[in-house]
């Protein structure tokens, strides 16, 4: 992996429209800041190498190097990456009624156990201020439950990891989308002079097909409703084809095709739907949103899952084979579409300039050839 500085990050990511506001470059120095869904470089930086560039999930990402760090295996064409177990889960008896979970409550339940057992002393999560998502460091279960909802928007959540490290926390959990998890994975790759691996104790990934630009979504929503009245949002399962805002006065739906206009360009080259570079990955279960899909990827993640079952934080059941197949198919489609687009735009394995992604050519061929397992 070739690490460059802040000016290179601006030219290779921001000026190409690839930034997804993950927060990997925010909070490391005085130069980069995020505001309402956009990252800006406030002052010129003369460093030839910087953590801002090293952490970015949209430039020079060696997917094999990150995969070998976590979950600890080579990167392959497997649609949902490497995993040890895939089941459906929801909040167990110890967690039922503690929060209005948007889906099954799996992430909140896992974090609650992690705090209660002393596995973590802080968690980097995504909260919401009005419609705008905000990174937040929480230090107890109450903080976790206060953040328990889906945001669907790009958010600088990784900056909360930097904030937690700077505050001196030693056992930090991170919850985020695939691009955010890739940034944290970059942090854990032991890049000389740029590694912050030690304090990160747990990573939980969120399934994501795409996120939305916060400014664009705010503009759409403000034409339809009072933003201060929004209490939540959801993407109902097919055939609804709408983005639904929950408000104090009921639901307001916007056609999904219109909302998709707010997808950042950087999302369109993301090959990861299930947050492959994490200890555990969680998403809504297709066909029954009272449950979650849960993927255990590492021994540490599986140990936390087993403890959550034993102690009543979670309940679990086998995933229906059709649901599992549907998840893998959707993951394979996203991976192939992203690889194809990245190659078409000169952002995959570029020999003469910066690439967004570096992937073994044989793996790319298998992904595009539809041979994902």
VOBA-1610 file (N, C-alpha, C; in pm, whole numbers, padded with zeros to 5 digits, always signed):
BEGIN
Unk+00084-00120+00000Unk+00000+00000+00000Unk+00088+00125+00000Unk+00057+00217-00086Unk+00134+00342-00094Unk+00061+00452-00017Unk+00126+00502+00088Unk+00067+00606+00171Unk+00118+00742+00127Unk+00027+00836+00107Unk+00064+00972+00070Unk+00003+01069+00171Unk+00007+01197+00140Unk-00036+01298+00236Unk-00173+01356+00208Unk-00205+01463+00281Unk-00337+01523+00273Unk-00371+01582+00138Unk-00273+01645+00073Unk-00300+01702-00059Unk-00334+01593-00159Unk-00265+01479-00148Unk-00295+01367-00236Unk-00435+01313-00208Unk-00474+01311-00082Unk-00607+01264-00048Unk-00714+01352-00112Unk-00691+01481-00110Unk-00787+01573-00172Unk-00797+01547-00323Unk-00684+01533-00390Unk-00686+01517-00536Unk-00732+01378-00578Unk-00699+01276-00499Unk-00729+01139-00538Unk-00865+01090-00491Unk-00925+01159-00395Unk-01055+01115-00343Unk-01160+01226-00354Unk-01136+01338-00288Unk-01240+01441-00284Unk-01266+01503-00421Unk-01162+01537-00493Unk-01182+01600-00624Unk-01240+01503-00727Unk-01230+01373-00702Unk-01291+01273-00789Unk-01434+01238-00745Unk-01480+01301-00637Unk-01615+01274-00589Unk-01632+01141-00521Unk-01523+01084-00469Unk-01529+00950-00410Unk-01548+00951-00259Unk-01533+01067-00194Unk-01543+01072-00049Unk-01683+01031-00003Unk-01687+00945+00100Unk-01815+00901+00156Unk-01831+00946+00301Unk-01751+01045+00343Unk-01764+01104+00476Unk-01758+00999+00586Unk-01665+00904+00575Unk-01655+00797+00676Unk-01593+00847+00806Unk-01514+00956+00798Unk-01449+01009+00917Unk-01310+00955+00940Unk-01257+00873+00849Unk-01124+00817+00869Unk-01015+00921+00875Unk-01036+01035+00806Unk-00935+01142+00805Unk-00968+01254+00903Unk-01078+01244+00973Unk-01127+01353+01058Unk-01084+01331+01203Unk-01033+01436+01264Unk-00996+01428+01405Unk-00853+01383+01428Unk-00778+01364+01320Unk-00638+01323+01333Unk-00546+01443+01342Unk-00588+01555+01282Unk-00507+01676+01276Unk-00602+01793+01260Unk-00554+01918+01260Unk-00645+02032+01247Unk-00696+02054+01105Unk-00650+01975+01008Unk-00674+02010+00868Unk-00807+01961+00812Unk-00850+01842+00846Unk-00973+01787+00789Unk-01088+01796+00888Unk-01203+01843+00838Unk-01323+01851+00920Unk-01443+01805+00837Unk-01542+01753+00906Unk-01666+01712+00841Unk-01778+01804+00886Unk-01861+01846+00789Unk-01975+01932+00822Unk-02093+01894+00735Unk-02200+01850+00799Unk-02324+01817+00730Unk-02302+01727+00608Unk-02224+01621+00631Unk-02208+01522+00527Unk-02095+01543+00430Unk-02016+01648+00446Unk-01905+01675+00355Unk-01776+01696+00434Unk-01667+01641+00382Unk-01536+01659+00443Unk-01459+01765+00365Unk-01394+01854+00437Unk-01317+01960+00374Unk-01179+01969+00438Unk-01081+02007+00357Unk-00946+02034+00406Unk-00936+02184+00431Unk-00921+02222+00557Unk-00926+02363+00594Unk-00798+02437+00564Unk-00684+02368+00576Unk-00554+02430+00553Unk-00467+02333+00474Unk-00373+02387+00398Unk-00280+02301+00326Unk-00190+02226+00424Unk-00160+02103+00388Unk-00070+02020+00470Unk+00046+01977+00382Unk+00167+01994+00433Unk+00286+01963+00354Unk+00342+01824+00377Unk+00276+01742+00461Unk+00329+01608+00489Unk+00323+01520+00365Unk+00430+01445+00341Unk+00432+01352+00228Unk+00352+01226+00258Unk+00340+01191+00387Unk+00260+01076+00429Unk+00175+01116+00548Unk+00056+01061+00555Unk-00031+01095+00667Unk-00132+00986+00695Unk-00178+00983+00818Unk-00280+00884+00854Unk-00410+00909+00780Unk-00437+01033+00742Unk-00558+01063+00666Unk-00564+00978+00539Unk-00453+00971+00468Unk-00446+00892+00345Unk-00444+00743+00377Unk-00371+00707+00481Unk-00358+00566+00517Unk-00491+00503+00560Unk-00579+00583+00621Unk-00705+00530+00671Unk-00820+00535+00571Unk-00802+00609+00463Unk-00914+00631+00371Unk-00956+00502+00300Unk-01086+00472+00296Unk-01133+00350+00230Unk-01156+00367+00081Unk-01115+00482+00025Unk-01138+00507-00117Unk-01012+00533-00196Unk-00896+00504-00138Unk-00773+00520-00215Unk-00669+00418-00168Unk-00613+00347-00263Unk-00505+00251-00238Unk-00540+00151-00128Unk-00662+00098-00133Unk-00702-00003-00035Unk-00663-00141-00089Unk-00570-00205-00022Unk-00531-00342-00056Unk-00626-00436+00020Unk-00727-00485-00051Unk-00830-00564+00016Unk-00774-00692+00078Unk-00671-00750+00015Unk-00612-00871+00072Unk-00540-00841+00203Unk-00468-00729+00207Unk-00396-00692+00330Unk-00493-00668+00445Unk-00603-00598+00416Unk-00701-00572+00522Unk-00766-00701+00567Unk-00801-00788+00472Unk-00866-00915+00506Unk-00774-01004+00589Unk-00645-01002+00560Unk-00551-01084+00638Unk-00535-01031+00780Unk-00562-00903+00800Unk-00558-00847+00935Unk-00681-00888+01014Unk-00799-00869+00953Unk-00925-00910+01014Unk-01025-00933+00901Unk-01078-01053+00889Unk-01083-01164+00983Unk-00963-01257+00989Unk-00856-01230+00914Unk-00736-01312+00925Unk-00719-01414+00814Unk-00781-01390+00700Unk-00773-01482+00586Unk-00752-01402+00458Unk-00706-01466+00351Unk-00690-01393+00224Unk-00824-01344+00171Unk-00820-01239+00092Unk-00940-01187+00028Unk-00972-01272-00094Unk-01097-01317-00103Unk-01139-01401-00214Unk-01265-01344-00277Unk-01320-01420-00371Unk-01443-01380-00438Unk-01568-01415-00358Unk-01554-01472-00239Unk-01671-01508-00158Unk-01762-01387-00141Unk-01889-01395-00177Unk-01978-01277-00179Unk-01985-01201-00049Unk-01992-01273+00063Unk-02003-01208+00193Unk-01874-01221+00273Unk-01763-01250+00206Unk-01637-01266+00275Unk-01632-01394+00357Unk-01525-01405+00436Unk-01507-01523+00521Unk-01600-01515+00642Unk-01661-01627+00680Unk-01736-01630+00805Unk-01736-01769+00864Unk-01754-01774+00995Unk-01755-01899+01070Unk-01897-01950+01092Unk-01991-01856+01099Unk-02130-01894+01126Unk-02222-01783+01076Unk-02340-01822+01025Unk-02440-01724+00985Unk-02575-01772+01036Unk-02640-01689+01120Unk-02766-01726+01184Unk-02858-01604+01185Unk-02978-01623+01236Unk-03064-01508+01262Unk-03075-01489+01412Unk-03080-01364+01456Unk-03077-01332+01598Unk-03170-01215+01628Unk-03202-01202+01757Unk-03273-01084+01805Unk-03247-01069+01954Unk-03287-00957+02009Unk-03264-00930+02151Unk-03324-01040+02236Unk-03246-01087+02334Unk-03292-01191+02425Unk-03370-01133+02541Unk-03408-01221+02632Unk-03496-01180+02743Unk-03432-01072+02831Unk-03301-01070+02838Unk-03233-00969+02920Unk-03243-00829+02859Unk-03271-00822+02727Unk-03272-00695+02657Unk-03411-00653+02609Unk-03506-00742+02612Unk-03639-00711+02560Unk-03700-00593+02636Unk-03752-00496+02561Unk-03819-00382+02622Unk-03728-00270+02667Unk-03597-00285+02647Unk-03505-00181+02696Unk-03491-00064+02598Unk-03531-00085+02472Unk-03523+00023+02373Unk-03617-00009+02258Unk-03661+00091+02184Unk-03743+00065+02064Unk-03653+00028+01947Unk-03605-00097+01945Unk-03513-00140+01841Unk-03580-00129+01704Unk-03501-00083+01605Unk-03559-00069+01471Unk-03582-00206+01408Unk-03490-00298+01429Unk-03506-00435+01381Unk-03498-00530+01500Unk-03408-00625+01497Unk-03405-00724+01603Unk-03332-00683+01730Unk-03259-00573+01727Unk-03188-00530+01847Unk-03058-00604+01873Unk-03005-00672+01771Unk-02885-00753+01791Unk-02762-00670+01827Unk-02739-00560+01756Unk-02619-00479+01782Unk-02622-00422+01924Unk-02736-00368+01964Unk-02747-00312+02100Unk-02723-00419+02205Unk-02774-00539+02180Unk-02759-00648+02277Unk-02614-00692+02289Unk-02545-00702+02177Unk-02403-00740+02180Unk-02320-00635+02253Unk-02347-00507+02225Unk-02272-00401+02293Unk-02304-00396+02442Unk-02429-00422+02477Unk-02467-00424+02619Unk-02386-00529+02694Unk-02376-00648+02637Unk-02296-00752+02700Unk-02149-00712+02704Unk-02098-00652+02597Unk-01958-00611+02595Unk-01928-00511+02706Unk-02019-00417+02730Unk-02000-00322+02840Unk-02016-00392+02975Unk-02121-00471+02989Unk-02149-00535+03119Unk-02038-00630+03161Unk-01972-00692+03063Unk-01867-00790+03094Unk-01729-00728+03103Unk-01717-00599+03073Unk-01587-00533+03079Unk-01501-00554+02956Unk-01560-00612+02851Unk-01485-00631+02727Unk-01446-00498+02665Unk-01533-00398+02680Unk-01506-00265+02624Unk-01528-00159+02731Unk-01461-00045+02713Unk-01485+00070+02802Unk-01539+00191+02726Unk-01554+00178+02594Unk-01613+00285+02513Unk-01656+00225+02380Unk-01749+00293+02314Unk-01794+00249+02182Unk-01810+00370+02091Unk-01761+00357+01969Unk-01775+00462+01867Unk-01898+00429+01783Unk-02003+00510+01797Unk-02132+00482+01735Unk-02178+00602+01652Unk-02296+00587+01590Unk-02356+00695+01514Unk-02487+00737+01579Unk-02494+00861+01620Unk-02616+00918+01677Unk-02679+01006+01569Unk-02783+01077+01604Unk-02848+01165+01507Unk-02889+01294+01576Unk-02862+01406+01509Unk-02903+01538+01557Unk-02997+01595+01452Unk-03127+01589+01482Unk-03224+01618+01377Unk-03217+01509+01273Unk-03197+01547+01149Unk-03182+01448+01043Unk-03036+01407+01022Unk-02943+01487+01071Unk-02801+01468+01040Unk-02737+01367+01135Unk-02672+01263+01083Unk-02602+01167+01170Unk-02479+01230+01232Unk-02449+01191+01355Unk-02334+01245+01427Unk-02254+01132+01491Unk-02121+01135+01480Unk-02040+01037+01553Unk-02050+01063+01702Unk-02046+00957+01779Unk-02058+00973+01925Unk-01981+00864+01997Unk-01906+00902+02098Unk-01840+00806+02187Unk-01930+00785+02308Unk-01969+00661+02333Unk-02053+00630+02449Unk-01974+00541+02543Unk-02009+00547+02671Unk-01932+00473+02771Unk-02019+00382+02857Unk-02145+00364+02819Unk-02231+00274+02895Unk-02346+00226+02807Unk-02425+00136+02863Unk-02535+00077+02787Unk-02641+00181+02753Unk-02663+00276+02842Unk-02762+00380+02814Unk-02724+00457+02688Unk-02594+00484+02671Unk-02548+00552+02551Unk-02571+00468+02427Unk-02551+00339+02439Unk-02577+00248+02327Unk-02723+00254+02286Unk-02813+00243+02381Unk-02956+00239+02351Unk-03004+00372+02293Unk-02939+00481+02331Unk-02978+00611+02276Unk-02944+00623+02128Unk-02851+00540+02080Unk-02811+00545+01939Unk-02876+00435+01856Unk-02971+00363+01913Unk-03026+00243+01850Unk-03128+00275+01742Unk-03080+00313+01625Unk-03168+00331+01509Unk-03084+00338+01384Unk-03144+00310+01269Unk-03073+00317+01142Unk-03074+00460+01090Unk-02962+00504+01034Unk-02950+00642+00985Unk-02952+00650+00833Unk-02903+00551+00763Unk-02904+00544+00617Unk-02823+00654+00549Unk-02748+00728+00623Unk-02670+00837+00565Unk-02522+00821+00594Unk-02439+00871+00503Unk-02296+00873+00526Unk-02268+00955+00652Unk-02176+00904+00734Unk-02148+00969+00861Unk-02001+00952+00896Unk-01938+01054+00955Unk-01796+01044+00991Unk-01773+00967+01120Unk-01831+00849+01129Unk-01828+00771+01254Unk-01687+00733+01296Unk-01597+00709+01199Unk-01461+00669+01236Unk-01391+00778+01317Unk-01434+00902+01300Unk-01373+01009+01381Unk-01397+00987+01530Unk-01506+00915+01564Unk-01531+00884+01704Unk-01430+00784+01758Unk-01376+00698+01671Unk-01267+00608+01713Unk-01144+00692+01750Unk-01110+00787+01664Unk-00996+00875+01694Unk-01020+00951+01825Unk-01143+00998+01844Unk-01177+01072+01966Unk-01160+00983+02089Unk-01206+00859+02079Unk-01197+00767+02193Unk-01052+00733+02226Unk-00971+00714+02121Unk-00828+00685+02143Unk-00760+00804+02209Unk-00791+00925+02159Unk-00730+01045+02216Unk-00771+01066+02361Unk-00891+01020+02398Unk-00940+01034+02534Unk-00879+00930+02628Unk-00806+00834+02573Unk-00736+00738+02657Unk-00809+00607+02681Unk-00920+00584+02613Unk-00988+00455+02629Unk-00903+00343+02572Unk-00905+00228+02637Unk-00816+00118+02600Unk-00887+00000+02536Unk-01019-00006+02547Unk-01094-00120+02492Unk-01216-00063+02418Unk-01197-00029+02293Unk-01297+00045+02218Unk-01371-00047+02121Unk-01503-00036+02119Unk-01585-00103+02019Unk-01618-00004+01909Unk-01631-00055+01789Unk-01670+00028+01675Unk-01786-00039+01604Unk-01888+00039+01570Unk-02001-00011+01491Unk-02014+00078+01368Unk-02014+00020+01249Unk-02025+00104+01131Unk-02049+00025+01004Unk-02064+00098+00897Unk-02092+00042+00765Unk-01964-00014+00702Unk-01976-00084+00589Unk-01857-00144+00528Unk-01744-00046+00497Unk-01776+00073+00444Unk-01667+00167+00414Unk-01600+00213+00543Unk-01680+00239+00645Unk-01623+00278+00773Unk-01539+00166+00833Unk-01589+00042+00821Unk-01515-00073+00872Unk-01385-00094+00795Unk-01385-00062+00666Unk-01263-00072+00588Unk-01160+00030+00637Unk-01206+00150+00671Unk-01116+00250+00726Unk-01055+00201+00857Unk-01138+00147+00945Unk-01086+00094+01071Unk-00994-00025+01044Unk-01027-00106+00944Unk-00939-00216+00906Unk-00803-00166+00861Unk-00802-00054+00787Unk-00675+00007+00748Unk-00594+00048+00871Unk-00663+00101+00971Unk-00596+00141+01093Unk-00530+00022+01162Unk-00589-00096+01143Unk-00542-00214+01215Unk-00439-00295+01135Unk-00395-00241+01024Unk-00304-00315+00937Unk-00157-00297+00971Unk-00127-00234+01083Unk+00012-00216+01126Unk+00095-00142+01022Unk+00035-00038+00962Unk+00111+00045+00868Unk+00217+00120+00949Unk+00344+00111+00914Unk+00449+00176+00993Unk+00420+00325+01015Unk+00421+00363+01141Unk+00399+00503+01174Unk+00254+00545+01177Unk+00163+00452+01142Unk+00023+00490+01133Unk-00070+00395+01207Unk-00017+00298+01281Unk-00101+00195+01341Unk-00163+00241+01472Unk-00293+00214+01486Unk-00362+00240+01612Unk-00442+00116+01650Unk-00381+00001+01627Unk-00450-00125+01642Unk-00491-00156+01785Unk-00403-00125+01881Unk-00418-00174+02016Unk-00551-00151+02083Unk-00602-00028+02088Unk-00722-00003+02168Unk-00853-00057+02109Unk-00853-00102+01985Unk-00978-00148+01924Unk-01003-00292+01963Unk-01105-00313+02046Unk-01132-00445+02103Unk-01242-00522+02030Unk-01330-00451+01960Unk-01445-00517+01898Unk-01494-00434+01780Unk-01521-00498+01669Unk-01580-00429+01555Unk-01706-00502+01510Unk-01813-00427+01493Unk-01940-00481+01445Unk-01978-00405+01319Unk-01996-00477+01211Unk-02030-00416+01084Unk-02179-00419+01057Unk-02227-00321+00984Unk-02368-00311+00946Unk-02382-00336+00797Unk-02474-00423+00758Unk-02497-00445+00616Unk-02534-00313+00550Unk-02485-00292+00429Unk-02513-00166+00360Unk-02504-00186+00209Unk-02611-00157+00141Unk-02611-00157-00005Unk-02566-00021-00056Unk-02607+00083+00010Unk-02565+00219-00019Unk-02601+00307+00100Unk-02532+00420+00109Unk-02566+00525+00206Unk-02607+00648+00127Unk-02653+00750+00197Unk-02702+00870+00129Unk-02625+00993+00174Unk-02605+01085+00082Unk-02543+01212+00113Unk-02638+01292+00202Unk-02592+01329+00320Unk-02680+01393+00419Unk-02738+01525+00367Unk-02658+01604+00296Unk-02710+01732+00245Unk-02818+01709+00141Unk-02795+01615+00050Unk-02893+01589-00055Unk-03023+01535+00003Unk-03011+01444+00101Unk-03133+01389+00160Unk-03208+01496+00239Unk-03135+01581+00309Unk-03198+01690+00383Unk-03277+01781+00289Unk-03219+01810+00174Unk-03287+01895+00077Unk-03415+01830+00027Unk-03410+01700-00003Unk-03530+01628-00047Unk-03637+01629+00061Unk-03595+01595+00183Unk-03692+01581+00292Unk-03754+01715+00330Unk-03677+01823+00326Unk-03729+01953+00368Unk-03841+02001+00278Unk-03844+01952+00154Unk-03950+01992+00062Unk-04080+01915+00090Unk-04069+01810+00173Unk-04185+01723+00196Unk-04240+01731+00338Unk-04156+01776+00434Unk-04198+01768+00573Unk-04114+01860+00660Unk-04157+01876+00783Unk-04082+01951+00883Unk-03970+01862+00936Unk-03846+01900+00912Unk-03734+01814+00952Unk-03731+01790+01102Unk-03777+01887+01180Unk-03775+01872+01325Unk-03874+01767+01373Unk-03968+01731+01287Unk-04069+01632+01326Unk-04026+01490+01298Unk-03912+01471+01231Unk-03866+01336+01194Unk-03817+01262+01318Unk-03868+01143+01338Unk-03830+01061+01453Unk-03752+00936+01412Unk-03754+00904+01283Unk-03682+00786+01236Unk-03700+00769+01087Unk-03636+00667+01032Unk-03648+00640+00889Unk-03626+00493+00863Unk-03678+00447+00749Unk-03670+00304+00719Unk-03680+00285+00569Unk-03628+00172+00522Unk-03648+00129+00384Unk-03729+00000+00392Unk-03861+00007+00375Unk-03944-00113+00385Unk-03905-00215+00279Unk-03928-00344+00306Unk-03892-00447+00209Unk-03975-00438+00082Unk-03925-00494-00030Unk-04002-00497-00154Unk-04139-00562-00129Unk-04241-00518-00203Unk-04237-00432-00321Unk-04261-00284-00291Unk-04239-00238-00168Unk-04274-00101-00130Unk-04206+00003-00218Unk-04074-00012-00239Unk-03996+00079-00325Unk-04007+00225-00281Unk-04004+00248-00148Unk-04008+00385-00095Unk-03905+00398+00016Unk-03865+00520+00044Unk-03787+00554+00162Unk-03885+00620+00256Unk-03901+00563+00374Unk-04007+00607+00465Unk-03950+00686+00583Unk-03999+00806+00599Unk-03964+00888+00715Unk-04074+00873+00821Unk-04033+00844+00942Unk-04127+00839+01054Unk-04128+00977+01119Unk-04245+01035+01133Unk-04254+01169+01192Unk-04354+01168+01307Unk-04360+01277+01377Unk-04454+01290+01488Unk-04599+01286+01440Unk-04618+01307+01311Unk-04754+01310+01256Unk-04784+01191+01164Unk-04698+01090+01167Unk-04718+00975+01080Unk-04601+00957+00986Unk-04618+00873+00884Unk-04511+00843+00790Unk-04522+00928+00664Unk-04407+00964+00611Unk-04399+01033+00482Unk-04305+00952+00394Unk-04354+00908+00278Unk-04275+00824+00188Unk-04227+00902+00067Unk-04104+00878+00028Unk-04046+00935-00093Unk-04004+00817-00181Unk-04035+00822-00310Unk-03997+00711-00399Unk-03849+00678-00388Unk-03819+00549-00380Unk-03681+00506-00361Unk-03591+00549-00477Unk-03644+00547-00597Unk-03563+00588-00711Unk-03518+00734-00699Unk-03603+00817-00644Unk-03565+00957-00624Unk-03459+00968-00516Unk-03477+00893-00408Unk-03381+00899-00298Unk-03243+00850-00343Unk-03242+00753-00433Unk-03113+00699-00480Unk-03028+00804-00551Unk-03088+00913-00590Unk-03010+01021-00651Unk-02911+01081-00551Unk-02933+01056-00423Unk-02846+01110-00318Unk-02734+01014-00279Unk-02717+00904-00352Unk-02609+00811-00322Unk-02476+00871-00367Unk-02376+00882-00281Unk-02245+00935-00321Unk-02179+00844-00424Unk-02100+00903-00511Unk-02031+00824-00614Unk-01939+00719-00551Unk-01881+00752-00436Unk-01791+00657-00371Unk-01860+00527-00333Unk-01990+00532-00307Unk-02064+00410-00274Unk-02069+00314-00392Unk-02064+00368-00512Unk-02085+00286-00631Unk-01964+00200-00665Unk-01850+00224-00600Unk-01735+00137-00620Unk-01703+00056-00495Unk-01796+00050-00401Unk-01777-00028-00278Unk-01820-00172-00304Unk-01729-00270-00294Unk-01764-00409-00323Unk-01818-00487-00204Unk-01836-00421-00092Unk-01866-00490+00034Unk-02007-00456+00083Unk-02095-00554+00087Unk-02229-00529+00139Unk-02243-00566+00286Unk-02160-00661+00332Unk-02183-00717+00466Unk-02072-00685+00566Unk-01990-00582+00538Unk-01884-00541+00632Unk-01793-00659+00665Unk-01718-00701+00564Unk-01637-00822+00575Unk-01521-00811+00673Unk-01473-00688+00700Unk-01353-00672+00782Unk-01389-00637+00927Unk-01471-00720+00987Unk-01520-00697+01123Unk-01524-00830+01200Unk-01544-00821+01330Unk-01560-00942+01411Unk-01698-01004+01392Unk-01798-00919+01379Unk-01937-00961+01360Unk-02004-00865+01263Unk-02095-00917+01182Unk-02171-00832+01090Unk-02319-00856+01112Unk-02397-00747+01104Unk-02540-00754+01137Unk-02620-00676+01034Unk-02735-00731+00996Unk-02826-00661+00906Unk-02969-00703+00932Unk-03062-00634+00871Unk-03203-00673+00881Unk-03223-00806+00809Unk-03306-00892+00863Unk-03336-01020+00799Unk-03444-01001+00695Unk-03414-01034+00571Unk-03512-01018+00464Unk-03635-01104+00491Unk-03750-01041+00484Unk-03876-01113+00503Unk-03928-01110+00645Unk-03845-01072+00742Unk-03890-01066+00881Unk-03798-00972+00958Unk-03832-00844+00960Unk-03743-00744+01020Unk-03749-00741+01173Unk-03824-00834+01235Unk-03814-00848+01381Unk-03689-00926+01420Unk-03621-00983+01320Unk-03495-01055+01340Unk-03384-00983+01264Unk-03261-01017+01301Unk-03143-00973+01227Unk-03073-01093+01165Unk-03000-01067+01058Unk-02900-01162+01009Unk-02771-01132+01084Unk-02705-01236+01134Unk-02579-01219+01207Unk-02472-01308+01146Unk-02357-01250+01117Unk-02243-01324+01064Unk-02129-01315+01164Unk-02081-01430+01211Unk-01963-01436+01298Unk-01841-01458+01210Unk-01741-01370+01220Unk-01626-01378+01131Unk-01496-01417+01203Unk-01482-01379+01328Unk-01358-01408+01402Unk-01390-01488+01526Unk-01284-01546+01585Unk-01303-01622+01708Unk-01356-01531+01819Unk-01305-01408+01825Unk-01352-01314+01928Unk-01499-01280+01908Unk-01539-01258+01782Unk-01679-01229+01755Unk-01769-01346+01789Unk-01726-01466+01755Unk-01806-01584+01784Unk-01817-01609+01934Unk-01709-01581+02008Unk-01712-01597+02153Unk-01813-01501+02217Unk-01818-01377+02168Unk-01916-01281+02221Unk-02058-01326+02188Unk-02078-01376+02067Unk-02209-01426+02028Unk-02252-01542+02118Unk-02164-01638+02141Unk-02197-01753+02226Unk-02231-01707+02368Unk-02154-01612+02419Unk-02180-01561+02555Unk-02315-01489+02560Unk-02348-01416+02453Unk-02476-01345+02449Unk-02593-01443+02452Unk-02579-01556+02386Unk-02684-01659+02391Unk-02695-01718+02531Unk-02582-01754+02587Unk-02579-01818+02718Unk-02635-01729+02827Unk-02608-01598+02819Unk-02647-01507+02926Unk-02781-01436+02900Unk-02849-01471+02790Unk-02981-01416+02764Unk-02985-01281+02698Unk-02870-01235+02647Unk-02869-01107+02574Unk-02923-01124+02432Unk-02911-01244+02377Unk-02959-01273+02244Unk-03034-01405+02242Unk-03123-01418+02145Unk-03173-01549+02106Unk-03142-01567+01959Unk-03126-01692+01917Unk-03085-01719+01780Unk-03158-01840+01725Unk-03161-01848+01594Unk-03222-01960+01524Unk-03152-01975+01390Unk-03158-02094+01330Unk-03097-02111+01197Unk-03163-02019+01095Unk-03084-01967+01005Unk-03139-01885+00897Unk-03200-01977+00791Unk-03315-01938+00741Unk-03378-02014+00634Unk-03282-02019+00515Unk-03262-02136+00452Unk-03169-02146+00340Unk-03198-02046+00228Unk-03325-02017+00203Unk-03360-01921+00098Unk-03316-01781+00137Unk-03326-01746+00266Unk-03281-01615+00311Unk-03129-01604+00302Unk-03060-01710+00341Unk-02914-01711+00332Unk-02870-01698+00186Unk-02936-01772+00099Unk-02902-01766-00043Unk-02928-01627-00100Unk-03037-01566-00058Unk-03068-01431-00104Unk-02965-01330-00060Unk-02917-01344+00064Unk-02815-01253+00116Unk-02685-01268+00036Unk-02644-01392+00009Unk-02521-01414-00065Unk-02534-01366-00210Unk-02652-01385-00268Unk-02671-01338-00405Unk-02663-01186-00413Unk-02729-01117-00321Unk-02724-00971-00320Unk-02582-00922-00298Unk-02507-00990-00210Unk-02368-00951-00185Unk-02282-00970-00309Unk-02304-01082-00381Unk-02227-01109-00503Unk-02257-01005-00611Unk-02384-00966-00622Unk-02421-00867-00722Unk-02354-00733-00693Unk-02356-00691-00565Unk-02292-00563-00531Unk-02142-00570-00558Unk-02080-00681-00522Unk-01935-00694-00539Unk-01897-00686-00687Unk-01970-00759-00770Unk-01939-00759-00913Unk-01965-00623-00977Unk-02076-00560-00939Unk-02109-00429-00995Unk-02002-00326-00958Unk-01958-00328-00832Unk-01858-00232-00786Unk-01723-00253-00854Unk-01682-00380-00865Unk-01553-00408-00929Unk-01556-00364-01076Unk-01668-00392-01144Unk-01679-00353-01284Unk-01673-00202-01299Unk-01743-00131-01213Unk-01743+00016-01223Unk-01605+00073-01192Unk-01540+00019-01088Unk-01408+00067-01053Unk-01309+00045-01168Unk-01320-00069-01233Unk-01230-00096-01345Unk-01259-00003-01462Unk-01386+00020-01491Unk-01424+00109-01601Unk-01373+00251-01578Unk-01368+00294-01452Unk-01328+00430-01420Unk-01179+00443-01389Unk-01103+00336-01412Unk-00960+00341-01389Unk-00922+00347-01242Unk-01008+00294-01156Unk-00985+00301-01012Unk-00951+00165-00951Unk-00930+00065-01036Unk-00898-00070-00990Unk-00763-00112-01046Unk-00668-00138-00957Unk-00534-00187-00996Unk-00469-00098-01101Unk-00481+00032-01083Unk-00423+00128-01176Unk-00272+00125-01165Unk-00204+00100-01277Unk-00058+00089-01275Unk+00010+00225-01288Unk-00062+00326-01332Unk+00001+00455-01361Unk-00042+00568-01269Unk-00133+00542-01179Unk-00179+00646-01088Unk-00247+00583-00968Unk-00313+00665-00890Unk-00379+00615-00770Unk-00497+00526-00806Unk-00513+00421-00730Unk-00630+00334-00742Unk-00713+00347-00617Unk-00843+00327-00631Unk-00927+00315-00512Unk-00904+00179-00449Unk-00897+00075-00533Unk-00887-00063-00484Unk-00770-00134-00549Unk-00705-00220-00468Unk-00603-00311-00517Unk-00651-00453-00485Unk-00669-00531-00589Unk-00722-00667-00573Unk-00647-00758-00669Unk-00616-00880-00624Unk-00550-00975-00713Unk-00633-00992-00841Unk-00570-00978-00959Unk-00645-00988-01084Unk-00725-01117-01098Unk-00671-01229-01049Unk-00745-01355-01058Unk-00873-01350-00976Unk-00868-01282-00862Unk-00988-01268-00779Unk-01090-01181-00849Unk-01043-01073-00909Unk-01134-00986-00986Unk-01202-01064-01096Unk-01126-01146-01168Unk-01183-01225-01277Unk-01291-01319-01227Unk-01267-01379-01112Unk-01368-01472-01059Unk-01491-01398-01014Unk-01473-01279-00955Unk-01589-01198-00913Unk-01673-01159-01035Unk-01606-01110-01138Unk-01678-01065-01257Unk-01729-01182-01340Unk-01669-01299-01318Unk-01715-01417-01389Unk-01830-01488-01321Unk-01869-01434-01206Unk-01984-01490-01137Unk-01958-01621-01066Unk-01831-01645-01025Unk-01799-01771-00959Unk-01791-01759-00809Unk-01844-01647-00753Unk-01844-01633-00607Unk-01921-01747-00543Unk-01872-01796-00428Unk-01936-01912-00365Unk-02069-01873-00302
//
